[in-house]
Amino acid sequence: MRADRLYHNLRPSAAFLLFCALLAVLLVAGGASRPDVMGQAVVRAAAWATLAVAAVCSPRPDLRAVRAPLLILSAALLLVLLQLVPLPASIWQALPGRAPFGAVAGLLGEPQPWRALAIVPDAAINAASSLVVPFAALLLMAAVSERERDWVPALLLALILVSTLIGLLQFSGLSFDHPLLNDTPGDVNGGLANRNHFALLLAIGCLLSFRWAFPDGRSARWRLPLAFGLVLLLLLTILATGSRMGMVLGVVALVIGPLTVRRAIRHELRRVPRWIVVATIGGAVLMIATLILLSVAADRAASIDRAFGMDAAQDIRARALPTVLSMIARYFPVGAGFGGFDPLFRIAEPFRLLKPTYFNHAHDDFLEVLIDGGVAGAVLLLAAVGWWAVASVRAWRGGATNARLGSAALLLVFIASLSDYPARTPIVMAVVAVAATWLATRRERARPSQG
């Protein structure tokens, strides 16, 4: 009888199996944001397939549990679709920043056609198509049981550790060209196209390690040293990536991670003499500092080397910032259309920024949303950040542990988005969707008695 009950408790639902399959595909092919890589077709097909199978095989998702993130994601999709609605030539030409494009038809002697608000319509179509990945992750999370949602932090941690293993192999000298992504052979990127996005996942892995150490609000003693080792491994891998922002994210995760499980830590500390607690904390700090110093001395901490070797005058992101700000003003208040930053930046790019490579994004996703969406994009962005802030206050005042974990993970994504575009990568999109479902959790699920 007890064995039957255990089997029933461990047997996963169809929705959870589909969610695992989607994460596996994202690990293999979801590490790039460029629309022309083969991985995009793979992950989007997988997302549509999981949704189709879930509609037939899994129970109806509990949309109330994910109402706020689902509304925000739906509003984002609606905004992109509205930018694809054709407008009469007289209206379109009156929009800010459209005059040069309208002049081309006049020079050719052609009548002015109706055009979509998005200046680069195919880029907007791609932006709308990309949202199937977070929609699939969100709806599958809404369809799994509460018991299975407790498995997700460990599942995501396992996924990040697999990516970490790939990064360590790259660090050891193994170089391979990913056939589905536009990665750079020789970089430590964990199978992603961008080392900064990989460093973000590693920092989120640090948060998940603390959560894994206290799976049910209590500690399995054997988990604590293993979780500490995982945090060390993830932090050292961040140093190996060469990501300057990754170092910032690692420090933030190291500070916030223990706070997400503060109640469990406080419960454990009551059982231990104070001098042991002080000695343990001091030893942990000393060990982390020693390993970092050894990495620097062995010339294996690429992130620190890049931080001290950076010349801000030569940093293309800093030099391009005035042009990015001018683009916000040029297309305000309606925006230029989502996904079209690259070709539009080439129009605005001054001669002093010309170089053999291209500037694919603004490297500040908050600013790029303003370029793409104008006032509507700003309102949506404020709504999303505002919901995060309100829900985070509720979570940190006494909400569920997973809610605090979701708040912390989204904070790391926000910080990373100040200098990059991680949330445009499918695997990070899925992590954001999962973190949002955690943050939407209002209270801790009742735990069964331990006897």
SVG drawing of the C-alpha trace seen along z (x, -y; Angstrom):
<svg xmlns="http://www.w3.org/2000/svg" viewBox="-9 -64 58 66">
<polyline fill="none" stroke="black" stroke-width="0.4" points="0.0,0.0 2.8,-2.4 4.7,-1.5 1.6,-2.3 1.2,-5.6 4.9,-6.4 4.6,-5.5 1.5,-7.7 3.4,-10.7 6.4,-10.3 4.6,-9.6 4.8,-12.8 1.9,-14.2 1.8,-14.6 2.2,-18.4 5.3,-18.0 6.9,-15.5 6.1,-18.0 7.7,-20.8 10.8,-18.6 10.9,-17.9 10.7,-21.6 13.5,-22.5 15.7,-19.7 15.1,-21.2 15.9,-24.7 19.1,-23.5 20.2,-22.1 18.9,-24.8 17.6,-27.7 20.7,-29.7 20.6,-32.3 18.5,-35.4 19.3,-35.9 16.3,-35.1 18.3,-33.4 19.9,-30.6 18.5,-27.1 17.9,-26.8 15.0,-29.2 13.0,-26.9 13.8,-23.9 12.7,-25.6 9.6,-27.2 8.5,-24.0 9.0,-22.2 7.0,-24.9 4.1,-24.6 4.3,-20.8 4.2,-20.7 1.2,-23.1 -0.6,-20.9 0.1,-17.7 -0.8,-19.4 -4.1,-20.5 -5.0,-16.9 -3.2,-15.0 -2.9,-17.3 -5.5,-18.8 -6.8,-22.3 -4.2,-24.8 -5.0,-26.8 -4.8,-30.3 -5.7,-32.0 -2.3,-30.9 -0.5,-32.7 -2.9,-35.5 -0.6,-38.5 2.3,-37.2 -0.1,-35.8 -1.8,-39.2 1.6,-40.9 2.8,-38.4 -0.5,-38.6 -0.3,-42.4 3.3,-42.1 2.0,-39.9 -1.0,-42.2 1.3,-45.2 3.6,-43.5 0.6,-42.3 -0.9,-45.8 2.3,-47.1 1.7,-44.8 -1.7,-46.3 -1.3,-48.2 -1.9,-52.0 -2.9,-54.4 0.1,-56.1 -1.0,-59.5 -1.1,-58.3 2.1,-56.2 4.2,-59.1 3.1,-61.4 4.5,-59.1 7.9,-60.1 11.0,-58.8 9.1,-57.5 9.8,-60.4 13.0,-58.9 11.2,-55.7 8.3,-57.5 10.6,-59.5 12.0,-56.4 8.6,-55.6 8.4,-59.2 11.8,-59.0 10.8,-55.9 7.5,-57.4 5.5,-54.7 2.3,-55.4 2.7,-55.3 1.6,-51.8 -0.1,-51.0 2.5,-50.1 2.6,-48.5 3.6,-50.7 6.6,-48.5 9.3,-49.8 10.7,-46.3 7.6,-44.1 9.4,-40.7 11.4,-41.6 8.1,-42.3 6.7,-39.0 9.7,-37.2 9.3,-39.0 5.7,-37.8 6.7,-34.3 9.4,-34.2 6.8,-34.6 5.5,-31.1 8.4,-29.8 7.4,-31.8 3.7,-31.1 4.4,-27.4 6.5,-27.5 3.9,-29.6 0.9,-27.4 2.7,-24.2 3.6,-25.5 0.0,-26.4 -1.0,-22.8 1.4,-20.9 0.3,-20.1 1.6,-21.9 3.7,-18.9 5.4,-19.0 6.0,-22.7 8.2,-21.9 10.3,-19.8 11.0,-22.6 13.8,-24.5 15.8,-21.3 15.0,-20.6 16.2,-24.1 19.3,-23.7 20.1,-20.4 19.7,-22.1 22.1,-24.9 24.6,-22.4 24.6,-20.5 25.3,-23.9 28.0,-24.5 29.6,-21.2 29.7,-22.2 31.3,-25.5 34.0,-23.7 34.8,-21.5 35.2,-24.7 37.4,-26.1 39.6,-23.1 40.3,-23.8 37.6,-21.8 36.3,-23.9 33.3,-23.1 31.0,-25.0 27.3,-24.6 25.4,-23.8 22.2,-25.4 23.6,-28.6 25.8,-31.5 28.3,-30.9 31.9,-31.9 34.3,-28.9 36.8,-29.4 34.4,-31.3 33.2,-29.8 29.5,-30.1 28.0,-26.8 26.3,-26.1 24.7,-29.6 25.6,-32.1 26.4,-34.9 28.7,-34.5 26.8,-37.2 23.6,-35.2 25.4,-32.1 26.7,-34.0 23.2,-35.1 22.1,-31.5 25.0,-30.6 24.0,-33.4 20.4,-32.1 21.9,-28.6 23.4,-30.1 19.9,-31.1 18.6,-27.7 21.4,-26.0 20.3,-27.7 16.7,-26.6 17.7,-23.1 19.5,-22.9 16.2,-23.5 13.6,-21.7 10.8,-21.7 11.7,-24.4 14.1,-22.1 17.6,-21.0 18.7,-17.6 22.2,-17.9 24.0,-16.2 22.6,-18.9 24.3,-21.8 27.9,-21.1 26.9,-19.9 25.0,-23.1 28.0,-25.2 30.2,-23.3 27.7,-24.0 27.7,-27.7 31.5,-27.7 31.6,-25.9 29.0,-28.3 30.9,-31.4 34.2,-30.2 32.6,-29.3 31.3,-32.9 34.9,-34.1 35.9,-31.9 33.2,-33.2 34.9,-36.7 31.5,-38.4 31.9,-41.6 28.2,-41.8 28.4,-38.2 30.6,-39.1 28.0,-41.6 25.2,-39.1 27.2,-36.5 27.8,-38.8 24.1,-39.8 23.0,-36.1 25.5,-35.3 23.9,-38.0 20.2,-37.4 20.3,-33.6 20.5,-32.9 17.8,-35.5 15.3,-33.5 15.6,-30.6 16.2,-32.8 13.5,-31.0 15.0,-27.6 18.5,-29.0 17.3,-30.6 15.7,-27.3 19.0,-25.5 21.0,-28.0 19.0,-27.4 20.5,-23.9 24.1,-25.0 26.3,-26.9 27.0,-30.5 30.8,-30.0 30.3,-27.3 28.1,-29.5 30.6,-32.4 33.5,-30.0 31.5,-28.4 30.6,-31.7 34.1,-33.0 35.6,-29.8 33.2,-30.0 34.1,-33.6 37.8,-32.8 37.4,-29.8 35.6,-31.8 38.1,-34.6 41.1,-32.2 39.7,-30.3 39.0,-33.6 42.6,-34.8 44.0,-31.5 42.0,-31.9 43.4,-35.4 46.9,-34.2 46.6,-31.3 45.3,-33.7 42.0,-31.8 39.6,-34.6 38.8,-36.1 35.9,-38.2 38.3,-40.0 40.9,-40.5 38.4,-42.1 37.1,-44.3 40.5,-45.8 41.5,-45.8 38.5,-47.7 38.9,-51.1 35.5,-52.8 36.3,-55.1 36.8,-52.0 33.8,-50.2 31.3,-50.2 28.3,-50.0 29.3,-53.3 30.1,-55.0 26.9,-53.9 24.7,-55.2 24.2,-58.7 23.0,-57.2 20.6,-54.9 19.1,-57.8 18.7,-59.8 16.7,-56.8 14.3,-56.9 13.6,-60.6 13.4,-60.0 10.6,-57.4 8.8,-58.7 5.9,-58.3 4.8,-55.4 8.1,-53.5 9.9,-51.9 8.5,-48.4 9.8,-45.5 12.8,-43.6 14.0,-46.2 16.9,-47.7 19.7,-46.3 18.8,-47.8 17.5,-51.0 20.7,-51.5 22.7,-51.2 20.7,-54.2 21.5,-56.2 25.1,-54.9 27.7,-57.7 30.9,-57.1 33.0,-57.0 31.1,-53.8 31.6,-51.9 33.5,-48.7 33.7,-45.2 31.1,-43.8 27.5,-45.0 25.7,-46.4 22.8,-44.0 21.0,-45.4 21.0,-48.5 22.7,-46.4 20.2,-48.0 16.8,-46.2 15.0,-48.9 16.1,-51.5 15.5,-49.2 11.9,-48.6 11.4,-52.4 12.9,-52.5 10.7,-49.6 7.4,-50.3 7.4,-54.1 4.9,-55.1 3.0,-51.8 6.2,-49.9 7.1,-52.2 3.6,-51.6 4.0,-47.8 7.5,-47.9 6.3,-50.0 3.4,-47.6 5.7,-44.6 8.3,-46.2 5.5,-47.6 3.9,-44.1 7.3,-42.7 7.9,-45.3 4.4,-44.9 4.6,-41.1 8.2,-41.2 7.2,-43.3 4.5,-40.8 6.9,-37.8 9.6,-39.2 7.2,-40.2 6.1,-36.7 5.2,-35.0 6.2,-31.6 9.8,-30.6 9.4,-30.1 7.9,-33.6 11.1,-35.1 13.1,-32.9 11.1,-34.2 11.6,-37.8 15.3,-37.3 15.7,-35.6 13.7,-38.3 15.9,-40.9 19.0,-39.3 17.4,-39.4 16.5,-43.1 20.1,-43.9 21.5,-41.9 19.2,-43.7 20.8,-47.0 23.8,-46.1 22.5,-43.3 19.4,-41.5 19.2,-38.2 15.3,-38.0 15.4,-37.8 17.1,-34.3 14.6,-31.4 16.1,-29.6 16.1,-32.8 12.5,-33.5 11.5,-30.2 13.3,-30.9 11.7,-34.3 8.2,-32.7 8.9,-30.1 10.2,-32.8 7.1,-34.8 4.9,-31.9 6.9,-31.5 6.5,-35.2 2.7,-34.9 2.5,-32.3 0.8,-34.0 1.4,-31.6 3.4,-28.5 1.7,-25.2 0.9,-23.2 3.5,-20.5 2.6,-17.0 3.5,-16.1 6.8,-14.4 5.4,-12.1"/>
</svg>
